[in-house]
Amino acid sequence: MTIVHVMPEIDFKTDNLEDLPERLLQLEREGKKIVPVRYDGGTAWLVVGYQEIAKILGDDIRVPAGPHYAYEFSSFGKVLLQMEGDEHRIYKAAVSAPFQPSVVRKHVDTILVPLANQLIDDFGEARKVDIYDRFGRRFGLNVISRLLGIDVTADEERPLSNRLATALQNRDDHAPFEERKRRADKAVAELNDMIFPLIEGRRAEPRDDLISYFVGLSVDGRSLDNEEIARFLRFLYIGGSDSTGVQINNVISAILSKPGLKERLLEHPEERRPVIDELMRLYGVTGMLNRTVIHPLRIDGLDIPVGSRLLMGIPGGNRSPDQFPGADEINLDHKPARTLGFGRGAHFCLGTHLAREEIRVAVDQILSRLKNLRLAGQPKKPRGSVFRIIPDVIVEFDEILSA
């Protein structure tokens, strides 16, 4: 089959693509469901439109998540992302209890709100801050640290964040795979040096934290060994810190970029949760979700070869007009459960409820405590393909109000 790339001027992995949603919607308007595109110097098949994306994400037999993540995140060890079938079902059922809504709600007043206020107090005399660096990054990392029962000082936060990102083989780093793998293996070893003694400590003296939960967990009739527990802890750390911190950054930027929205949320706090859900739909951190075809697949009259990479165009699917009337606007009638940012099917994000609660608390405290909050510069768009962040969100405010 002769492959002619659509939009050949861009690489859907390495280019920043501020206009990614618009490009995806253009293809959808043209009636496309799947098209070949350039990706990391090779070819991938870009899936377009809400319905087709949801169908693929729900098809864990022909296009499972595991093969892609087993390759890309091989240094991280086998965790839920790489598991399939009964193995995935059994492990996910075993580890999901601490992330149920009823459990997450208990952390709001004990962990989330106090931590948000502590980080705002840490602004000190500053009246101009980078919202990701000074709040979002720190909030996501410290929430997971406290849930796990790991004490992380302010000086240790950034090195820990860097190790976690490197352990994922730096998904946005375009160095050769072998070089990324070498760095990732080293970062995983450094993380294990921190995690293994904590696991042994909880075996001797359990506490009310997630490490102790995993130590006491029985999966399919057996306990987990230290390496299995360490893999899950690394998985929770990276999944629950970086993406949440970036999403807070994107939501705050969007609130301050839309005329009158901040004032509306200050006057009507009951609207904050549904508005945040809409902003996560419009400015989500998830760009392209990857899958690998392992069984014959036919989409829109095209036979997609086994072994092909599929890209799910999430920013376009979340704006599909047939699913979200007035898709480019905030519409409180849209149902958050229909958005695609947290995935679909068996690999629906384990930490969805925690992430949504973290973002709501963060927005509540930032809006309530930073008087006359505003952007220091011009509004910017998300950029990136696999992971989308609004860069350099610098905010100004006149005063830090009491909690």
Secondary structure, 3 states (H helix, E strand, C coil): CCCCCCCCCCCCCCCCCCCHHHHHHHHHHCCCCEEEEEECCEEEEEECCHHHHHHHHCCCCCCCCHHHHHHHCHHHCCCHHHCCHHHHHHHHHHHCHHHCHHHHHHHHHHHHHHHHHHHHHCCCCCCEEEHHHHHHHHHHHHHHHHHHCCCCCHHHHHHHHHHHHHHCCCCCCCCCHHHHHHHHHHHHHHHHHHHHHHHHHHHHCCCCCHHHHHHCCEECCEECCHHHHHHHHHHHHHHHHHHHHHHHHHHHHHHHHCCCHHHHHHHCHHHHHHHHHHHHHHCCCECEEEEECCCCEEECCEEECCCCEEEEEHHHHCCCCCCCCCCCCCCCCCCHHHCCCCCCHHHCCCCHHHHHHHHHHHHHHHHHHEECCEECCCCCCCECCCECECCCCEEECCEECCC
